[in-house]
Amino acid sequence: MCVYCKNKEYQSSTRTHTVTINSNVIVVLNVPCMMCSCCGESFYTDEVAEKLDGIIQKAKEMLSSVNIIDYKNIA
Ligand SMILES: [Zn+2]
C-alpha cells in the first residue's frame, strides 16, 4: 500500500537512484521499482533494495567523484 496516498495499485517501472556519499555522487540507472498509479511515488521491493545496497557498497570502494552504474548490467 502506498504510504503517501493509501492507493493499492502499482505499476512496475524503473527509476534512477542517486546517492551522495561525502561529496561523491553515485547514480544507478534503470533500477526496477513499483510506482503508485495514483500519486506516482515509487518504491523498491526488498529484493531490489538489497541488491541496490550491495551495488552502493561496491561503488563506495571504487569511488571517483561521479559514478554512474547501470543496474541492468549488474543485476
Ligand atoms: Zn500513492
N, CA, C, O and the ligand as a Tripos MOL2 file, in Angstrom:
@<TRIPOS>MOLECULE
protein
  301   299    76     0     0
PROTEIN
NO_CHARGES

@<TRIPOS>ATOM
      1 N           0.8440   -1.1990    0.0000 N.3       1 MET1
      2 CA          0.0000    0.0000    0.0000 C.3       1 MET1
      3 C           0.8830    1.2540    0.0000 C.2       1 MET1
      4 O           1.8920    1.3170    0.7030 O.2       1 MET1
      5 N           0.4930    2.2300   -0.7850 N.am      2 CYS2
      6 CA          1.2710    3.4610   -0.8700 C.3       2 CYS2
      7 C           1.2130    4.1960    0.4690 C.2       2 CYS2
      8 O           0.1250    4.4490    0.9870 O.2       2 CYS2
      9 N           2.3730    4.5410    1.0320 N.am      3 VAL3
     10 CA          2.3900    5.2220    2.3250 C.3       3 VAL3
     11 C           1.9300    6.6720    2.2090 C.2       3 VAL3
     12 O           1.6020    7.3110    3.2090 O.2       3 VAL3
     13 N           1.9090    7.1780    0.9970 N.am      4 TYR4
     14 CA          1.5310    8.5800    0.8200 C.3       4 TYR4
     15 C           0.0390    8.7720    0.6160 C.2       4 TYR4
     16 O          -0.5790    9.6230    1.2560 O.2       4 TYR4
     17 N          -0.5380    7.9750   -0.2820 N.am      5 CYS5
     18 CA         -1.9420    8.2270   -0.6040 C.3       5 CYS5
     19 C          -2.8290    7.0200   -0.3400 C.2       5 CYS5
     20 O          -4.0260    7.0580   -0.6260 O.2       5 CYS5
     21 N          -2.2440    5.9240    0.2140 N.am      6 LYS6
     22 CA         -3.0020    4.7160    0.5760 C.3       6 LYS6
     23 C          -3.5690    3.9600   -0.6220 C.2       6 LYS6
     24 O          -4.3710    3.0400   -0.4580 O.2       6 LYS6
     25 N          -3.1550    4.3440   -1.8110 N.am      7 ASN7
     26 CA         -3.5880    3.6440   -3.0040 C.3       7 ASN7
     27 C          -2.9870    2.2360   -3.0170 C.2       7 ASN7
     28 O          -1.8790    2.0330   -2.5190 O.2       7 ASN7
     29 N          -3.6980    1.2780   -3.5740 N.am      8 LYS8
     30 CA         -3.1960   -0.1020   -3.5630 C.3       8 LYS8
     31 C          -2.7110   -0.5720   -4.9340 C.2       8 LYS8
     32 O          -2.2400   -1.7010   -5.0730 O.2       8 LYS8
     33 N          -2.8220    0.2760   -5.9280 N.am      9 GLU9
     34 CA         -2.4150   -0.1640   -7.2580 C.3       9 GLU9
     35 C          -1.0590    0.3850   -7.6640 C.2       9 GLU9
     36 O          -0.7720    1.5730   -7.5190 O.2       9 GLU9
     37 N          -0.2370   -0.5180   -8.1770 N.am     10 TYR10
     38 CA          1.0970   -0.1310   -8.6100 C.3      10 TYR10
     39 C           1.3420   -0.5740  -10.0290 C.2      10 TYR10
     40 O           0.7470   -1.5330  -10.5220 O.2      10 TYR10
     41 N           2.2350    0.1510  -10.6730 N.am     11 GLN11
     42 CA          2.7320   -0.2760  -11.9690 C.3      11 GLN11
     43 C           4.2060   -0.5480  -11.7680 C.2      11 GLN11
     44 O           4.8610    0.1190  -10.9670 O.2      11 GLN11
     45 N           4.7440   -1.5450  -12.5050 N.am     12 SER12
     46 CA          6.1870   -1.6860  -12.4070 C.3      12 SER12
     47 C           6.8300   -0.6860  -13.3500 C.2      12 SER12
     48 O           6.3400   -0.4230  -14.4470 O.2      12 SER12
     49 N           7.9270   -0.1480  -12.8930 N.am     13 SER13
     50 CA          8.5860    0.9110  -13.6270 C.3      13 SER13
     51 C          10.0770    0.8420  -13.3300 C.2      13 SER13
     52 O          10.5260   -0.0730  -12.6400 O.2      13 SER13
     53 N          10.8300    1.7710  -13.8250 N.am     14 THR14
     54 CA         12.2350    1.8790  -13.4390 C.3      14 THR14
     55 C          12.5250    3.3260  -13.0820 C.2      14 THR14
     56 O          11.8530    4.2420  -13.5580 O.2      14 THR14
     57 N          13.5310    3.5240  -12.2420 N.am     15 ARG15
     58 CA         13.8930    4.8880  -11.8950 C.3      15 ARG15
     59 C          15.3990    5.0000  -11.7440 C.2      15 ARG15
     60 O          16.1190    4.0010  -11.7430 O.2      15 ARG15
     61 N          15.8500    6.2160  -11.6190 N.am     16 THR16
     62 CA         17.2700    6.4680  -11.3940 C.3      16 THR16
     63 C          17.4720    6.7000   -9.9120 C.2      16 THR16
     64 O          16.8270    7.5600   -9.3130 O.2      16 THR16
     65 N          18.3760    5.9260   -9.3220 N.am     17 HIS17
     66 CA         18.6500    6.0340   -7.8930 C.3      17 HIS17
     67 C          19.9480    6.8120   -7.7100 C.2      17 HIS17
     68 O          20.9840    6.4350   -8.2570 O.2      17 HIS17
     69 N          19.8920    7.8810   -6.9500 N.am     18 THR18
     70 CA         21.0800    8.7140   -6.7450 C.3      18 THR18
     71 C          21.4140    8.7860   -5.2640 C.2      18 THR18
     72 O          20.5410    9.0560   -4.4390 O.2      18 THR18
     73 N          22.6740    8.5450   -4.9240 N.am     19 VAL19
     74 CA         23.1240    8.6380   -3.5420 C.3      19 VAL19
     75 C          24.3310    9.5610   -3.4970 C.2      19 VAL19
     76 O          25.1990    9.4970   -4.3680 O.2      19 VAL19
     77 N          24.3880   10.4060   -2.5020 N.am     20 THR20
     78 CA         25.5670   11.2490   -2.3190 C.3      20 THR20
     79 C          26.2900   10.8000   -1.0610 C.2      20 THR20
     80 O          25.7120   10.8000    0.0250 O.2      20 THR20
     81 N          27.5590   10.4170   -1.2060 N.am     21 ILE21
     82 CA         28.3560    9.9740   -0.0680 C.3      21 ILE21
     83 C          29.5620   10.8850    0.0180 C.2      21 ILE21
     84 O          30.3530   10.9720   -0.9210 O.2      21 ILE21
     85 N          29.7010   11.5640    1.1440 N.am     22 ASN22
     86 CA         30.6550   12.6670    1.2610 C.3      22 ASN22
     87 C          30.3850   13.6010    0.0880 C.2      22 ASN22
     88 O          29.2620   14.0900   -0.0380 O.2      22 ASN22
     89 N          31.3530   13.8670   -0.7680 N.am     23 SER23
     90 CA         30.9740   14.7320   -1.8870 C.3      23 SER23
     91 C          30.9310   13.9500   -3.1850 C.2      23 SER23
     92 O          31.0060   14.5270   -4.2690 O.2      23 SER23
     93 N          30.8100   12.6340   -3.0720 N.am     24 ASN24
     94 CA         30.7580   11.7990   -4.2610 C.3      24 ASN24
     95 C          29.3330   11.3950   -4.5810 C.2      24 ASN24
     96 O          28.5310   11.1170   -3.6890 O.2      24 ASN24
     97 N          29.0370   11.3690   -5.8520 N.am     25 VAL25
     98 CA         27.6910   11.0280   -6.2680 C.3      25 VAL25
     99 C          27.7010    9.6640   -6.9560 C.2      25 VAL25
    100 O          28.5060    9.4120   -7.8530 O.2      25 VAL25
    101 N          26.8100    8.8060   -6.5280 N.am     26 ILE26
    102 CA         26.6360    7.5090   -7.1860 C.3      26 ILE26
    103 C          25.2640    7.5090   -7.8390 C.2      26 ILE26
    104 O          24.2520    7.7490   -7.1810 O.2      26 ILE26
    105 N          25.2390    7.2410   -9.1220 N.am     27 VAL27
    106 CA         23.9790    7.2160   -9.8560 C.3      27 VAL27
    107 C          23.7770    5.8040  -10.3850 C.2      27 VAL27
    108 O          24.6290    5.2740  -11.0990 O.2      27 VAL27
    109 N          22.6460    5.1940  -10.0350 N.am     28 VAL28
    110 CA         22.3340    3.8740  -10.5590 C.3      28 VAL28
    111 C          21.1330    4.0130  -11.4870 C.2      28 VAL28
    112 O          20.0490    4.4250  -11.0730 O.2      28 VAL28
    113 N          21.3500    3.6620  -12.7420 N.am     29 LEU29
    114 CA         20.2950    3.8070  -13.7410 C.3      29 LEU29
    115 C          19.4310    2.5610  -13.8270 C.2      29 LEU29
    116 O          19.8800    1.4700  -13.4760 O.2      29 LEU29
    117 N          18.2170    2.7080  -14.2800 N.am     30 ASN30
    118 CA         17.3300    1.5840  -14.5980 C.3      30 ASN30
    119 C          17.0280    0.6670  -13.4180 C.2      30 ASN30
    120 O          16.9650   -0.5510  -13.5820 O.2      30 ASN30
    121 N          16.8420    1.2340  -12.2480 N.am     31 VAL31
    122 CA         16.5110    0.4190  -11.0780 C.3      31 VAL31
    123 C          15.0230    0.0780  -11.1250 C.2      31 VAL31
    124 O          14.1810    0.9750  -11.1750 O.2      31 VAL31
    125 N          14.6950   -1.2230  -11.1080 N.am     32 PRO32
    126 CA         13.2810   -1.5880  -11.1470 C.3      32 PRO32
    127 C          12.5660   -1.1460   -9.8780 C.2      32 PRO32
    128 O          13.1050   -1.2910   -8.7810 O.2      32 PRO32
    129 N          11.3920   -0.6230  -10.0110 N.am     33 CYS33
    130 CA         10.6250   -0.1970   -8.8360 C.3      33 CYS33
    131 C           9.1410   -0.3790   -9.1200 C.2      33 CYS33
    132 O           8.7330   -0.6560  -10.2480 O.2      33 CYS33
    133 N           8.3540   -0.2190   -8.0790 N.am     34 MET34
    134 CA          6.9140   -0.2150   -8.2180 C.3      34 MET34
    135 C           6.4740    1.2300   -8.0770 C.2      34 MET34
    136 O           6.8680    1.9220   -7.1390 O.2      34 MET34
    137 N           5.6570    1.6760   -9.0110 N.am     35 MET35
    138 CA          5.2270    3.0680   -8.9430 C.3      35 MET35
    139 C           3.7370    3.1570   -8.6650 C.2      35 MET35
    140 O           2.9300    2.5100   -9.3330 O.2      35 MET35
    141 N           3.3820    3.9540   -7.6840 N.am     36 CYS36
    142 CA          1.9770    4.1570   -7.3340 C.3      36 CYS36
    143 C           1.2400    4.7390   -8.5380 C.2      36 CYS36
    144 O           1.6640    5.7490   -9.0980 O.2      36 CYS36
    145 N           0.1470    4.1080   -8.9320 N.am     37 SER37
    146 CA         -0.5590    4.6020  -10.1180 C.3      37 SER37
    147 C          -1.3950    5.8380   -9.8050 C.2      37 SER37
    148 O          -1.9540    6.4660  -10.7030 O.2      37 SER37
    149 N          -1.4710    6.1760   -8.5230 N.am     38 CYS38
    150 CA         -2.2340    7.3510   -8.1210 C.3      38 CYS38
    151 C          -1.3420    8.5890   -7.9950 C.2      38 CYS38
    152 O          -1.5690    9.5870   -8.6810 O.2      38 CYS38
    153 N          -0.3210    8.5300   -7.1150 N.am     39 CYS39
    154 CA          0.4830    9.7340   -6.8810 C.3      39 CYS39
    155 C           1.8610    9.6780   -7.5340 C.2      39 CYS39
    156 O           2.5920   10.6690   -7.5250 O.2      39 CYS39
    157 N           2.2200    8.5240   -8.1030 N.am     40 GLY40
    158 CA          3.4970    8.4340   -8.8040 C.3      40 GLY40
    159 C           4.6910    8.1990   -7.8970 C.2      40 GLY40
    160 O           5.8250    8.1520   -8.3730 O.2      40 GLY40
    161 N           4.4580    8.0480   -6.5970 N.am     41 GLU41
    162 CA          5.5460    7.7550   -5.6720 C.3      41 GLU41
    163 C           6.0700    6.3470   -5.9670 C.2      41 GLU41
    164 O           5.2850    5.4360   -6.2310 O.2      41 GLU41
    165 N           7.3950    6.1660   -5.9220 N.am     42 SER42
    166 CA          7.9070    4.8430   -6.2510 C.3      42 SER42
    167 C           8.5910    4.1690   -5.0750 C.2      42 SER42
    168 O           9.1050    4.8240   -4.1680 O.2      42 SER42
    169 N           8.5850    2.8550   -5.1140 N.am     43 PHE43
    170 CA          9.0930    2.0220   -4.0250 C.3      43 PHE43
    171 C           9.9310    0.9110   -4.5970 C.2      43 PHE43
    172 O           9.7040    0.4710   -5.7240 O.2      43 PHE43
    173 N          10.9030    0.4490   -3.8240 N.am     44 TYR44
    174 CA         11.6650   -0.7240   -4.2270 C.3      44 TYR44
    175 C          11.1310   -1.9350   -3.4940 C.2      44 TYR44
    176 O          10.6910   -1.8380   -2.3490 O.2      44 TYR44
    177 N          11.1720   -3.0800   -4.1620 N.am     45 THR45
    178 CA         10.8920   -4.3170   -3.4520 C.3      45 THR45
    179 C          12.1070   -4.6140   -2.5630 C.2      45 THR45
    180 O          13.1820   -4.0550   -2.7780 O.2      45 THR45
    181 N          11.9400   -5.4940   -1.5640 N.am     46 ASP46
    182 CA         13.0440   -5.8370   -0.6670 C.3      46 ASP46
    183 C          14.2330   -6.3680   -1.4430 C.2      46 ASP46
    184 O          15.3850   -6.0560   -1.1420 O.2      46 ASP46
    185 N          13.9280   -7.1820   -2.4540 N.am     47 GLU47
    186 CA         14.9860   -7.7920   -3.2490 C.3      47 GLU47
    187 C          15.8280   -6.7260   -3.9560 C.2      47 GLU47
    188 O          17.0580   -6.7740   -3.9400 O.2      47 GLU47
    189 N          15.1450   -5.7730   -4.5700 N.am     48 VAL48
    190 CA         15.8410   -4.7070   -5.2790 C.3      48 VAL48
    191 C          16.6050   -3.8200   -4.2960 C.2      48 VAL48
    192 O          17.7380   -3.4220   -4.5650 O.2      48 VAL48
    193 N          15.9850   -3.5130   -3.1620 N.am     49 ALA49
    194 CA         16.6280   -2.6610   -2.1600 C.3      49 ALA49
    195 C          17.9290   -3.2950   -1.6720 C.2      49 ALA49
    196 O          18.9350   -2.6090   -1.4930 O.2      49 ALA49
    197 N          17.8960   -4.6190   -1.4570 N.am     50 GLU50
    198 CA         19.0870   -5.3350   -1.0120 C.3      50 GLU50
    199 C          20.1890   -5.2890   -2.0540 C.2      50 GLU50
    200 O          21.3500   -5.0150   -1.7470 O.2      50 GLU50
    201 N          19.8020   -5.5620   -3.2930 N.am     51 LYS51
    202 CA         20.7710   -5.5650   -4.3770 C.3      51 LYS51
    203 C          21.3800   -4.1720   -4.5590 C.2      51 LYS51
    204 O          22.5730   -4.0210   -4.8230 O.2      51 LYS51
    205 N          20.5340   -3.1830   -4.4110 N.am     52 LEU52
    206 CA         20.9680   -1.8040   -4.5420 C.3      52 LEU52
    207 C          21.9990   -1.4760   -3.4520 C.2      52 LEU52
    208 O          22.9950   -0.8030   -3.7190 O.2      52 LEU52
    209 N          21.7550   -1.9520   -2.2300 N.am     53 ASP53
    210 CA         22.7120   -1.7660   -1.1390 C.3      53 ASP53
    211 C          24.0710   -2.3340   -1.5040 C.2      53 ASP53
    212 O          25.1080   -1.7120   -1.2750 O.2      53 ASP53
    213 N          24.0420   -3.5350   -2.0810 N.am     54 GLY54
    214 CA         25.2800   -4.1810   -2.4930 C.3      54 GLY54
    215 C          26.0090   -3.3770   -3.5500 C.2      54 GLY54
    216 O          27.2310   -3.2320   -3.5040 O.2      54 GLY54
    217 N          25.2580   -2.8590   -4.4960 N.am     55 ILE55
    218 CA         25.8400   -2.0580   -5.5750 C.3      55 ILE55
    219 C          26.4910   -0.8010   -4.9920 C.2      55 ILE55
    220 O          27.5950   -0.4260   -5.3860 O.2      55 ILE55
    221 N          25.8030   -0.1600   -4.0610 N.am     56 ILE56
    222 CA         26.3240    1.0670   -3.4440 C.3      56 ILE56
    223 C          27.5990    0.7710   -2.6540 C.2      56 ILE56
    224 O          28.5700    1.5250   -2.7130 O.2      56 ILE56
    225 N          27.5790   -0.3520   -1.9060 N.am     57 GLN57
    226 CA         28.7700   -0.7460   -1.1400 C.3      57 GLN57
    227 C          29.9700   -0.9090   -2.0580 C.2      57 GLN57
    228 O          31.0610   -0.4130   -1.7770 O.2      57 GLN57
    229 N          29.7470   -1.6180   -3.1650 N.am     58 LYS58
    230 CA         30.8160   -1.8520   -4.1220 C.3      58 LYS58
    231 C          31.2900   -0.5330   -4.7290 C.2      58 LYS58
    232 O          32.4890   -0.3000   -4.8770 O.2      58 LYS58
    233 N          30.3490    0.3070   -5.0720 N.am     59 ALA59
    234 CA         30.6890    1.5850   -5.6970 C.3      59 ALA59
    235 C          31.5220    2.4430   -4.7430 C.2      59 ALA59
    236 O          32.4230    3.1620   -5.1750 O.2      59 ALA59
    237 N          31.2150    2.3620   -3.4340 N.am     60 LYS60
    238 CA         31.9460    3.1410   -2.4370 C.3      60 LYS60
    239 C          33.4240    2.7980   -2.4280 C.2      60 LYS60
    240 O          34.2730    3.6580   -2.1940 O.2      60 LYS60
    241 N          33.7270    1.5100   -2.6910 N.am     61 GLU61
    242 CA         35.1110    1.0630   -2.6540 C.3      61 GLU61
    243 C          35.9230    1.5920   -3.8250 C.2      61 GLU61
    244 O          37.1500    1.6610   -3.7580 O.2      61 GLU61
    245 N          35.2490    1.9560   -4.8750 N.am     62 MET62
    246 CA         35.9930    2.4380   -6.0420 C.3      62 MET62
    247 C          35.4680    3.8010   -6.4980 C.2      62 MET62
    248 O          35.2750    4.0690   -7.6840 O.2      62 MET62
    249 N          35.2510    4.6360   -5.4980 N.am     63 LEU63
    250 CA         34.6630    5.9340   -5.7880 C.3      63 LEU63
    251 C          35.5410    6.8730   -6.5900 C.2      63 LEU63
    252 O          36.7170    7.0700   -6.2840 O.2      63 LEU63
    253 N          34.9590    7.4340   -7.5970 N.am     64 SER64
    254 CA         35.5200    8.6420   -8.1670 C.3      64 SER64
    255 C          34.4660    9.7080   -7.8730 C.2      64 SER64
    256 O          33.5050    9.4180   -7.1610 O.2      64 SER64
    257 N          34.6040   10.8990   -8.3790 N.am     65 SER65
    258 CA         33.6780   11.9350   -7.9440 C.3      65 SER65
    259 C          32.2480   11.7050   -8.4350 C.2      65 SER65
    260 O          31.2870   12.0300   -7.7380 O.2      65 SER65
    261 N          32.1170   11.1490   -9.6270 N.am     66 VAL66
    262 CA         30.7880   10.8110  -10.1150 C.3      66 VAL66
    263 C          30.8120    9.3790  -10.6310 C.2      66 VAL66
    264 O          31.6760    9.0160  -11.4300 O.2      66 VAL66
    265 N          29.8790    8.5810  -10.1820 N.am     67 ASN67
    266 CA         29.8370    7.1760  -10.5600 C.3      67 ASN67
    267 C          28.4730    6.8670  -11.1510 C.2      67 ASN67
    268 O          27.4450    7.0390  -10.4960 O.2      67 ASN67
    269 N          28.4760    6.4150  -12.3790 N.am     68 ILE68
    270 CA         27.2090    6.0710  -12.9930 C.3      68 ILE68
    271 C          27.2080    4.5800  -13.3120 C.2      68 ILE68
    272 O          28.0610    4.0700  -14.0390 O.2      68 ILE68
    273 N          26.2300    3.9120  -12.7460 N.am     69 ILE69
    274 CA         26.1590    2.4600  -12.8510 C.3      69 ILE69
    275 C          24.8120    2.1020  -13.4500 C.2      69 ILE69
    276 O          23.7920    2.6830  -13.0800 O.2      69 ILE69
    277 N          24.8020    1.1600  -14.3620 N.am     70 ASP70
    278 CA         23.5350    0.7120  -14.9070 C.3      70 ASP70
    279 C          23.1130   -0.5730  -14.1870 C.2      70 ASP70
    280 O          23.7990   -1.5920  -14.2700 O.2      70 ASP70
    281 N          22.0030   -0.5170  -13.4940 N.am     71 TYR71
    282 CA         21.5090   -1.6700  -12.7320 C.3      71 TYR71
    283 C          21.4210   -2.9200  -13.6050 C.2      71 TYR71
    284 O          21.7660   -4.0210  -13.1750 O.2      71 TYR71
    285 N          20.9560   -2.7290  -14.8300 N.am     72 LYS72
    286 CA         20.7770   -3.8520  -15.7480 C.3      72 LYS72
    287 C          22.0750   -4.6260  -15.9940 C.2      72 LYS72
    288 O          22.0620   -5.8340  -16.2320 O.2      72 LYS72
    289 N          23.1900   -3.9020  -15.9310 N.am     73 ASN73
    290 CA         24.4760   -4.5530  -16.1960 C.3      73 ASN73
    291 C          25.0090   -5.3100  -14.9960 C.2      73 ASN73
    292 O          25.9540   -6.0870  -15.1260 O.2      73 ASN73
    293 N          24.4190   -5.0960  -13.8280 N.am     74 ILE74
    294 CA         24.9450   -5.6900  -12.5990 C.3      74 ILE74
    295 C          24.0100   -6.7590  -12.0600 C.2      74 ILE74
    296 O          24.4690   -7.7930  -11.5750 O.2      74 ILE74
    297 N          22.7230   -6.5290  -12.1360 N.am     75 ALA75
    298 CA         21.7300   -7.4440  -11.5560 C.3      75 ALA75
    299 C          21.6770   -8.7680  -12.3180 C.2      75 ALA75
    300 O          20.8960   -9.6520  -11.9660 O.2      75 ALA75
    301 ZN          0.4290    6.9080   -3.8790 Zn       76 ZN76
@<TRIPOS>BOND
     1     1     2 1
     2     2     3 1
     3     3     4 2
     4     3     5 am
     5     5     6 1
     6     6     7 1
     7     7     8 2
     8     7     9 am
     9     9    10 1
    10    10    11 1
    11    11    12 2
    12    11    13 am
    13    13    14 1
    14    14    15 1
    15    15    16 2
    16    15    17 am
    17    17    18 1
    18    18    19 1
    19    19    20 2
    20    19    21 am
    21    21    22 1
    22    22    23 1
    23    23    24 2
    24    23    25 am
    25    25    26 1
    26    26    27 1
    27    27    28 2
    28    27    29 am
    29    29    30 1
    30    30    31 1
    31    31    32 2
    32    31    33 am
    33    33    34 1
    34    34    35 1
    35    35    36 2
    36    35    37 am
    37    37    38 1
    38    38    39 1
    39    39    40 2
    40    39    41 am
    41    41    42 1
    42    42    43 1
    43    43    44 2
    44    43    45 am
    45    45    46 1
    46    46    47 1
    47    47    48 2
    48    47    49 am
    49    49    50 1
    50    50    51 1
    51    51    52 2
    52    51    53 am
    53    53    54 1
    54    54    55 1
    55    55    56 2
    56    55    57 am
    57    57    58 1
    58    58    59 1
    59    59    60 2
    60    59    61 am
    61    61    62 1
    62    62    63 1
    63    63    64 2
    64    63    65 am
    65    65    66 1
    66    66    67 1
    67    67    68 2
    68    67    69 am
    69    69    70 1
    70    70    71 1
    71    71    72 2
    72    71    73 am
    73    73    74 1
    74    74    75 1
    75    75    76 2
    76    75    77 am
    77    77    78 1
    78    78    79 1
    79    79    80 2
    80    79    81 am
    81    81    82 1
    82    82    83 1
    83    83    84 2
    84    83    85 am
    85    85    86 1
    86    86    87 1
    87    87    88 2
    88    87    89 am
    89    89    90 1
    90    90    91 1
    91    91    92 2
    92    91    93 am
    93    93    94 1
    94    94    95 1
    95    95    96 2
    96    95    97 am
    97    97    98 1
    98    98    99 1
    99    99   100 2
   100    99   101 am
   101   101   102 1
   102   102   103 1
   103   103   104 2
   104   103   105 am
   105   105   106 1
   106   106   107 1
   107   107   108 2
   108   107   109 am
   109   109   110 1
   110   110   111 1
   111   111   112 2
   112   111   113 am
   113   113   114 1
   114   114   115 1
   115   115   116 2
   116   115   117 am
   117   117   118 1
   118   118   119 1
   119   119   120 2
   120   119   121 am
   121   121   122 1
   122   122   123 1
   123   123   124 2
   124   123   125 am
   125   125   126 1
   126   126   127 1
   127   127   128 2
   128   127   129 am
   129   129   130 1
   130   130   131 1
   131   131   132 2
   132   131   133 am
   133   133   134 1
   134   134   135 1
   135   135   136 2
   136   135   137 am
   137   137   138 1
   138   138   139 1
   139   139   140 2
   140   139   141 am
   141   141   142 1
   142   142   143 1
   143   143   144 2
   144   143   145 am
   145   145   146 1
   146   146   147 1
   147   147   148 2
   148   147   149 am
   149   149   150 1
   150   150   151 1
   151   151   152 2
   152   151   153 am
   153   153   154 1
   154   154   155 1
   155   155   156 2
   156   155   157 am
   157   157   158 1
   158   158   159 1
   159   159   160 2
   160   159   161 am
   161   161   162 1
   162   162   163 1
   163   163   164 2
   164   163   165 am
   165   165   166 1
   166   166   167 1
   167   167   168 2
   168   167   169 am
   169   169   170 1
   170   170   171 1
   171   171   172 2
   172   171   173 am
   173   173   174 1
   174   174   175 1
   175   175   176 2
   176   175   177 am
   177   177   178 1
   178   178   179 1
   179   179   180 2
   180   179   181 am
   181   181   182 1
   182   182   183 1
   183   183   184 2
   184   183   185 am
   185   185   186 1
   186   186   187 1
   187   187   188 2
   188   187   189 am
   189   189   190 1
   190   190   191 1
   191   191   192 2
   192   191   193 am
   193   193   194 1
   194   194   195 1
   195   195   196 2
   196   195   197 am
   197   197   198 1
   198   198   199 1
   199   199   200 2
   200   199   201 am
   201   201   202 1
   202   202   203 1
   203   203   204 2
   204   203   205 am
   205   205   206 1
   206   206   207 1
   207   207   208 2
   208   207   209 am
   209   209   210 1
   210   210   211 1
   211   211   212 2
   212   211   213 am
   213   213   214 1
   214   214   215 1
   215   215   216 2
   216   215   217 am
   217   217   218 1
   218   218   219 1
   219   219   220 2
   220   219   221 am
   221   221   222 1
   222   222   223 1
   223   223   224 2
   224   223   225 am
   225   225   226 1
   226   226   227 1
   227   227   228 2
   228   227   229 am
   229   229   230 1
   230   230   231 1
   231   231   232 2
   232   231   233 am
   233   233   234 1
   234   234   235 1
   235   235   236 2
   236   235   237 am
   237   237   238 1
   238   238   239 1
   239   239   240 2
   240   239   241 am
   241   241   242 1
   242   242   243 1
   243   243   244 2
   244   243   245 am
   245   245   246 1
   246   246   247 1
   247   247   248 2
   248   247   249 am
   249   249   250 1
   250   250   251 1
   251   251   252 2
   252   251   253 am
   253   253   254 1
   254   254   255 1
   255   255   256 2
   256   255   257 am
   257   257   258 1
   258   258   259 1
   259   259   260 2
   260   259   261 am
   261   261   262 1
   262   262   263 1
   263   263   264 2
   264   263   265 am
   265   265   266 1
   266   266   267 1
   267   267   268 2
   268   267   269 am
   269   269   270 1
   270   270   271 1
   271   271   272 2
   272   271   273 am
   273   273   274 1
   274   274   275 1
   275   275   276 2
   276   275   277 am
   277   277   278 1
   278   278   279 1
   279   279   280 2
   280   279   281 am
   281   281   282 1
   282   282   283 1
   283   283   284 2
   284   283   285 am
   285   285   286 1
   286   286   287 1
   287   287   288 2
   288   287   289 am
   289   289   290 1
   290   290   291 1
   291   291   292 2
   292   291   293 am
   293   293   294 1
   294   294   295 1
   295   295   296 2
   296   295   297 am
   297   297   298 1
   298   298   299 1
   299   299   300 2
@<TRIPOS>SUBSTRUCTURE
     1 MET1         2 RESIDUE 1 A MET
     2 CYS2         6 RESIDUE 1 A CYS
     3 VAL3        10 RESIDUE 1 A VAL
     4 TYR4        14 RESIDUE 1 A TYR
     5 CYS5        18 RESIDUE 1 A CYS
     6 LYS6        22 RESIDUE 1 A LYS
     7 ASN7        26 RESIDUE 1 A ASN
     8 LYS8        30 RESIDUE 1 A LYS
     9 GLU9        34 RESIDUE 1 A GLU
    10 TYR10       38 RESIDUE 1 A TYR
    11 GLN11       42 RESIDUE 1 A GLN
    12 SER12       46 RESIDUE 1 A SER
    13 SER13       50 RESIDUE 1 A SER
    14 THR14       54 RESIDUE 1 A THR
    15 ARG15       58 RESIDUE 1 A ARG
    16 THR16       62 RESIDUE 1 A THR
    17 HIS17       66 RESIDUE 1 A HIS
    18 THR18       70 RESIDUE 1 A THR
    19 VAL19       74 RESIDUE 1 A VAL
    20 THR20       78 RESIDUE 1 A THR
    21 ILE21       82 RESIDUE 1 A ILE
    22 ASN22       86 RESIDUE 1 A ASN
    23 SER23       90 RESIDUE 1 A SER
    24 ASN24       94 RESIDUE 1 A ASN
    25 VAL25       98 RESIDUE 1 A VAL
    26 ILE26      102 RESIDUE 1 A ILE
    27 VAL27      106 RESIDUE 1 A VAL
    28 VAL28      110 RESIDUE 1 A VAL
    29 LEU29      114 RESIDUE 1 A LEU
    30 ASN30      118 RESIDUE 1 A ASN
    31 VAL31      122 RESIDUE 1 A VAL
    32 PRO32      126 RESIDUE 1 A PRO
    33 CYS33      130 RESIDUE 1 A CYS
    34 MET34      134 RESIDUE 1 A MET
    35 MET35      138 RESIDUE 1 A MET
    36 CYS36      142 RESIDUE 1 A CYS
    37 SER37      146 RESIDUE 1 A SER
    38 CYS38      150 RESIDUE 1 A CYS
    39 CYS39      154 RESIDUE 1 A CYS
    40 GLY40      158 RESIDUE 1 A GLY
    41 GLU41      162 RESIDUE 1 A GLU
    42 SER42      166 RESIDUE 1 A SER
    43 PHE43      170 RESIDUE 1 A PHE
    44 TYR44      174 RESIDUE 1 A TYR
    45 THR45      178 RESIDUE 1 A THR
    46 ASP46      182 RESIDUE 1 A ASP
    47 GLU47      186 RESIDUE 1 A GLU
    48 VAL48      190 RESIDUE 1 A VAL
    49 ALA49      194 RESIDUE 1 A ALA
    50 GLU50      198 RESIDUE 1 A GLU
    51 LYS51      202 RESIDUE 1 A LYS
    52 LEU52      206 RESIDUE 1 A LEU
    53 ASP53      210 RESIDUE 1 A ASP
    54 GLY54      214 RESIDUE 1 A GLY
    55 ILE55      218 RESIDUE 1 A ILE
    56 ILE56      222 RESIDUE 1 A ILE
    57 GLN57      226 RESIDUE 1 A GLN
    58 LYS58      230 RESIDUE 1 A LYS
    59 ALA59      234 RESIDUE 1 A ALA
    60 LYS60      238 RESIDUE 1 A LYS
    61 GLU61      242 RESIDUE 1 A GLU
    62 MET62      246 RESIDUE 1 A MET
    63 LEU63      250 RESIDUE 1 A LEU
    64 SER64      254 RESIDUE 1 A SER
    65 SER65      258 RESIDUE 1 A SER
    66 VAL66      262 RESIDUE 1 A VAL
    67 ASN67      266 RESIDUE 1 A ASN
    68 ILE68      270 RESIDUE 1 A ILE
    69 ILE69      274 RESIDUE 1 A ILE
    70 ASP70      278 RESIDUE 1 A ASP
    71 TYR71      282 RESIDUE 1 A TYR
    72 LYS72      286 RESIDUE 1 A LYS
    73 ASN73      290 RESIDUE 1 A ASN
    74 ILE74      294 RESIDUE 1 A ILE
    75 ALA75      298 RESIDUE 1 A ALA
    76 ZN76       301 GROUP 0 **** ****
